[in-house]
Amino acid sequence: MRRLVVYTTLATSSFYVGSAFVSYHNPDYRTFFRENVPLGPAVLEYGEEHDWDTLTARDVIAYTTDSAITAYNFARK
């Protein structure tokens, strides 16, 4: 049961963050995401407030790597 919750949470988070990132570079997808995905407008608004719209793929990879290392070190302690 724990794995199911963890994997579902990770997949959902990845979808929302990834979709927001893609929508900043693709106006058609942005419209679709805003109008058809639950919480889509809130995610886009949050991303704009936190400058996700100016991130590059390299920035996302670097932040993801740093976050994974931090989480691993925290869990190890």
Helices and strands as residue ranges (DSSP letters): H 2-23, H 27-36, H 40-49, G 52-54, H 57-76
